[in-house]
Structures are given as structure tokens and as C-alpha cells.
Amino acid sequence: MTRRVAVVLFNLGGPDSPEAVRPFLVNLFTDPAILRVPGFVRPLLGRLIAWKRTKAAQENYAIIGGKSPLRELTEEQAAALEGVLNTAEPGDAYKCFVAMRYWKPFTEEAVAAVKQWGAEEILLIPLYPQFSSTTTGSSITEWNAECAKAGLSLPTSTLCCFHSDSGFAQATARMVEEAYDKARASLPADVPLRVLFSAHGLPEVIVKSGDPYQWQVEQTMAAVVAAMNVPGLDHVVCYQSRVTPQKWLGPSTDSEIERAAAEKVAVLISPIAFVSEHSETLVELDVEYRDHAEKLGIPGYFRVPAQNADAGFIAALADLVRRTQHSARTLCSFAGGRQCPRPHKDCPHGKANALQAKAA
């Protein structure tokens, strides 16, 4: 008998109009996983931060048509993934749902849609390759809360990360290598080319408190470089999108661009922690950092596109979905069990083990 399997894709979300920018930012900055201050302060402080950032954010979104393309791109990924799953796994009926954390379609909407469809099993799949308590962790918390409200209780398996998955690494490496070859061909032979693997930053304090994100980003870079056929590749990991005065992960992407310009090295930017185009790639990387690089006289500035609905990426994602479904674990990484070193206590496997030990 055919089972109905709901595949829920987690992503950040983005405003769908200029008017949606401020409420989107309010949702973002009032999330306890993002703004880590006492609860009684957070609503007021989060709204203040959102108010202060609204005008600049609206100006950024105006560059790309006044809204984020993330919903449409994620829905394209969901449709492509659903098609692959239903072709390759004829014994089950798969339907993909999108659950955005900070804008439509919200998690609440996805829960209602899964319930209405009559799902018999749920697979939670983040579109964040690397786990962070600020992204996948927040989405899982919200999903569980909304399921409790809606009375949705079904067998559920959760994929926490796929930072070093071989299929993901190979699909990404192909895209990076294609962009590298194209960039290399457009440059004079005597101009060096460096790949900057740029990931969204985090305040250092979050990582020092146990978040595994930085370690996982570094693992992704290593896996992608190993899958590329470019001997002696000049590359570095760096971090973008700093939004608070705190000390953030480094080196920053802009500082690496400045170093490359000073050394007369061209750069190829690879958005290593994003699998869809959005404001951080289309504006920050393609407009702001490009302008900064050109003003510094950099000999070449190039960018690897995000995966979006790339066939290789979708095939890797489908494989991850199948492995999650057929795992004996309700919480699994791309490799099954825990991958993060023990000091990363915010790894969800570590937290799950701690809860089990406490219950025993």
C-alpha cells in the first residue's frame, strides 16, 4: 500500500514586497535563537533593530526587484525534488512542503498543509548544508511548537546537516570548477586566481558557546576542494553579512577581497553556505563586494552561482532524503550519527543524548 511521505524543506524566507521588509526583520530579530538577550528585553530590542535596518534593507531589495526570490527558488527546488523522489521511489507517494522561518510560507502554514494532505510520515530536511542553532536549530524548534499547536503527531525523521556529504560536495565542486575554468580563461596567464568560500557569519560568542557551524563550514570547504580537479588550488574560507557590533567569525569576506587586491590576485566567490540565490548573493556579493573590489583595483572578480534547482544538487538532496527516511534514527546527519567533535555541545545529537540521559 502506498504511504504518503511529507518532505518538509526548511529555509530562512524573505520579504515578498517592500512593505514586508520590516515585519520580516521583526520576525528575524525577535527569534531567541538570533537575538540572545533576556526574554523581557528581546521584543523591544528586536523591533528597534528591525526599525533601524528597514530602510537599508528596502534599498537592497530594490536592487533585485523589491523582494526576495527565495520563496520561488525554494518552491522550484521542492518541485524538482518531489519529481525525482516519486520517480525513484515508486512504493511511496512523496510531497514536498516549504517551511520558511521568518516569512511566508510560515512553518504554521506548512504544518497545516501536511496535516490536510494526510501525510503518514514526515521527513524534515534543512536547506542549510551546515547545522547552526540559529538556522536549522531554530526551524526544528518552531516546527515542533507548531505541530504541538495543530495536534500533528506522526513518525518524523530529521536530517540535521549535510556539510560533507559526497553527493553534495561533488555537485558543488562541479559548479565551482566550471566557474573557476571560465574565470581562469578570461584572465591573463600571469594573474593568480583565488577562491573565496564565503559563508554567512555568526557572532563568535555563539560558536564559542558550542555551535558547530564554523567547524561544519570548514568541513564543507575541504570536501568541495577535495572533489575538484584543480591541483594546488588557492582558496580560503571567509564570512559575510555581519549585522551587529559584536566580534564575528573571521576572516571577513571584505577583508579577504582587500588582501587579494593588495596582492594583485583575482577572486572567485563561492557562496558555500547558501543553496539558493537571495539578497546575500545577489546584492552583497554581486553588487556591494564587487563594487568594493573594483574600487580597490582587483584584477578580476567572479562568482559561483548558488545551486538553486541544479540537477546534480537535487539528485544529492534526493539521496539524502532517502537515507534519512530509511535510517534507523529519528535524528540523523548525512553520515548517520553525530559528526561534530564533542566540544560542539549545540550539535543536536549531543543535546538529544543529554536529554535521553536525563530522562533515564
GUTIMAR-931088 format. One record per residue (C-alpha): x, y negated, z negated; residue in one letter. Coordinates in pm, whole numbers, padded with zeros to 5 digits, always signed. Example, Ala and Ser with C-alpha at 12.3 -4.5 7.8 and 13.67 -1.06 7.14 Angstrom:
+01230+00450-00780A
+01367+00106-00714S
//
This chain:
+00000+00000+00000M
+00133-00345+00093T
+00236-00559-00201R
+00215-00938-00199R
+00553-01084-00293V
+00578-01458-00356A
+00920-01608-00288V
+00945-01943-00465V
+01216-02179-00341L
+01338-02436-00593F
+01468-02773-00478N
+01501-03128-00604L
+01240-03305-00394G
+01248-03657-00261G
+01015-03955-00216P
+00781-03934+00082D
+00728-04310+00112S
+00885-04634-00014P
+00612-04652-00281E
+00709-04307-00408A
+01069-04403-00485V
+01007-04540-00833R
+00782-04257-00960P
+01031-04008-00814F
+01312-04177-01009L
+01099-04185-01324V
+01042-03811-01295N
+01414-03759-01245L
+01541-03975-01529F
+01284-03863-01785T
+01379-03497-01743D
+01551-03381-02067P
+01797-03181-01855A
+01910-03501-01680I
+01890-03772-01943L
+02030-03611-02258R
+01923-03855-02526V
+01684-03814-02820P
+01332-03741-02706G
+01179-04055-02854F
+01420-04271-02650V
+01400-04087-02318R
+01063-04208-02180P
+01152-04576-02223L
+01517-04543-02120L
+01434-04321-01822G
+01180-04571-01693R
+01426-04855-01742L
+01693-04672-01540I
+01438-04592-01270A
+01326-04958-01254W
+01685-05080-01223K
+01765-04831-00946R
+01444-04862-00742T
+01545-05148-00510K
+01882-04995-00417A
+01721-04655-00366A
+01449-04800-00143Q
+01717-04972+00065E
+01899-04640+00104N
+01584-04455+00207Y
+01501-04735+00453A
+01814-04635+00645I
+01663-04290+00709I
+01306-04398+00779G
+01181-04493+00433G
+01158-04143+00290K
+01349-03824+00219S
+01345-03548+00483P
+01392-03285+00212L
+01034-03158+00198R
+01009-03097+00573E
+01354-02937+00590L
+01281-02711+00292T
+00950-02607+00444E
+01137-02520+00766E
+01373-02305+00562Q
+01077-02140+00390A
+00905-02062+00721A
+01225-01920+00871A
+01295-01711+00560L
+00939-01580+00550E
+00966-01470+00912G
+01292-01281+00852V
+01161-01112+00537L
+00835-00996+00694N
+01023-00858+00996T
+01292-00678+00800A
+01080-00555+00506E
+00755-00421+00660P
+00646-00248+00340G
+00572-00576+00162D
+00395-00899+00254A
+00618-01197+00174Y
+00505-01555+00148K
+00742-01842+00069C
+00638-02132-00154F
+00826-02455-00219V
+00850-02588-00575A
+01010-02932-00595M
+01123-03057-00933R
+01067-03432-00905Y
+00826-03491-00616W
+00565-03318-00405K
+00500-03031-00379P
+00549-03017-00755F
+00601-02694-00948T
+00243-02713-01071E
+00120-02705-00709E
+00342-02407-00625A
+00216-02213-00928V
-00146-02276-00825A
-00073-02170-00465A
+00099-01848-00576V
-00194-01766-00802K
-00453-01842-00533Q
-00269-01624-00278W
-00299-01328-00511G
+00070-01251-00549A
+00162-00930-00728E
+00531-01006-00772E
+00736-01328-00787I
+01095-01394-00682L
+01245-01726-00794L
+01518-01841-00554I
+01706-02168-00604P
+01827-02364-00303L
+02117-02474-00522Y
+02410-02237-00450P
+02572-02322-00785Q
+02386-02300-01114F
+02356-02605-01334S
+02133-02663-01631S
+02042-02992-01459T
+01910-02829-01142T
+01823-02458-01138T
+01800-02450-01516G
+01553-02738-01520S
+01347-02581-01239S
+01323-02247-01422I
+01212-02421-01743T
+00945-02615-01553E
+00827-02302-01370W
+00783-02111-01695N
+00594-02401-01854A
+00357-02440-01560E
+00295-02065-01541C
+00200-02065-01909A
-00044-02351-01849K
-00201-02177-01549A
-00212-01833-01710G
+00007-01686-01435L
+00190-01381-01566S
+00340-01149-01306L
+00657-00939-01271P
+00920-01201-01193T
+01284-01177-01088S
+01511-01481-01085T
+01826-01543-00883L
+02043-01784-01080C
+02318-01858-00824C
+02488-01751-00503F
+02805-01959-00515H
+03041-01687-00388S
+02800-01462-00201D
+02983-01325+00103S
+02694-01388+00345G
+02652-01745+00225F
+03029-01806+00233A
+03062-01666+00585Q
+02767-01867+00719A
+02905-02183+00561T
+03261-02110+00676A
+03141-02076+01035R
+02981-02420+01022M
+03287-02576+00858V
+03522-02412+01107E
+03314-02526+01405E
+03318-02884+01275A
+03690-02856+01198Y
+03773-02738+01551D
+03565-03017+01701K
+03728-03279+01480A
+04075-03140+01544R
+04018-03155+01921A
+03923-03523+01903S
+04233-03626+01706L
+04588-03683+01826P
+04808-03382+01757A
+05021-03574+01507D
+04726-03679+01286V
+04664-03437+00995P
+04310-03330+00907L
+04192-03258+00552R
+03861-03101+00449V
+03691-03268+00154L
+03444-03026-00001F
+03210-03279-00161S
+02964-03174-00431A
+02714-03376-00631H
+02884-03490-00951G
+02791-03436-01314L
+02893-03623-01629P
+03195-03447-01778E
+03018-03410-02111V
+02761-03173-01955I
+03035-02946-01820V
+03232-02962-02145K
+02920-02855-02332S
+02912-02531-02132G
+02754-02597-01791D
+02914-02363-01530P
+02854-02593-01230Y
+03211-02715-01176Q
+03355-02365-01200W
+03097-02237-00953Q
+03163-02521-00707V
+03532-02429-00712E
+03441-02066-00651Q
+03230-02168-00350T
+03515-02366-00201M
+03756-02076-00249A
+03515-01828-00088A
+03446-02053+00211V
+03815-02128+00271V
+03896-01756+00248A
+03631-01683+00512A
+03771-01944+00753M
+04032-01861+01016N
+04238-02176+00961V
+04579-02087+00816P
+04723-02346+00580G
+04401-02546+00565L
+04450-02878+00383D
+04148-02903+00152H
+04027-03035-00182V
+03707-03032-00386V
+03562-03369-00490C
+03242-03512-00637Y
+02999-03780-00523Q
+02684-03961-00639S
+02788-04097-00978R
+02489-04277-01130V
+02579-04359-01493T
+02871-04534-01667P
+02986-04206-01828Q
+03301-04028-01717K
+03202-03796-01432W
+03370-03498-01272L
+03666-03583-01057G
+03830-03642-00829P
+03559-03859-00679S
+03487-03835-00307T
+03559-04204-00254D
+03897-04175-00427S
+03987-03880-00202E
+03888-04086+00102I
+04114-04366-00024E
+04402-04122-00075R
+04357-03979+00274A
+04352-04328+00428A
+04671-04422+00245A
+04836-04101+00373E
+04703-04158+00729K
+04508-03831+00713V
+04172-03780+00884A
+03894-03624+00678V
+03615-03376+00742L
+03349-03394+00470I
+03168-03069+00387S
+02866-03104+00152P
+02947-02787-00037I
+02663-02803-00294A
+02379-02906-00060F
+02198-02677+00185V
+01968-02945+00332S
+02019-03295+00462E
+01893-03569+00234H
+01994-03914+00112S
+02324-03798-00039E
+02437-03666+00300T
+02256-03892+00546L
+02322-04218+00360V
+02601-04167+00108E
+02825-03954+00330L
+02723-04069+00678D
+02687-04441+00612V
+02842-04560+00286E
+03153-04342+00274Y
+03206-04367+00650R
+03197-04746+00628D
+03438-04737+00333H
+03673-04504+00522A
+03672-04712+00838E
+03743-05032+00647K
+04045-04856+00497L
+04167-04769+00846G
+04134-04393+00813I
+04242-04222+01137P
+03926-04009+01159G
+03606-03944+00962Y
+03391-03640+01036F
+03116-03445+00857R
+02997-03084+00850V
+02616-03066+00879P
+02413-02912+00597A
+02278-02562+00664Q
+01908-02656+00693N
+01745-02364+00883A
+02071-02235+01036D
+02013-01871+01133A
+02322-01746+00953G
+02226-01922+00631F
+01866-01794+00649I
+01993-01440+00706A
+02217-01471+00399A
+01927-01610+00197L
+01702-01322+00307A
+01965-01074+00193D
+01983-01250-00144L
+01603-01231-00175V
+01602-00858-00104R
+01882-00792-00352R
+01701-00996-00617T
+01380-00802-00559Q
+01548-00463-00575H
+01774-00544-00868S
+01701-00372-01196A
+01745-00710-01364R
+01482-00978-01413T
+01768-01233-01408L
+02049-01173-01163C
+02334-01350-00992S
+02429-01282-00630F
+02657-01007-00765A
+02411-00865-01017G
+02525-00957-01365G
+02698-01252-01521R
+02980-01407-01318Q
+03070-01712-01528C
+03359-01696-01778P
+03244-01683-02142R
+03322-02049-02229P
+03039-02149-01992H
+02770-02092-02251K
+02499-02261-02043D
+02518-01975-01796C
+02160-01838-01805P
+02288-01483-01856H
+02467-01590-02172G
+02155-01762-02302K
+01939-01460-02220A
+02179-01231-02405N
+02182-01463-02704A
+01801-01464-02717L
+01790-01084-02696Q
+02044-01054-02976A
+01846-01298-03190K
+01523-01108-03130A
+01690-00781-03226A
//
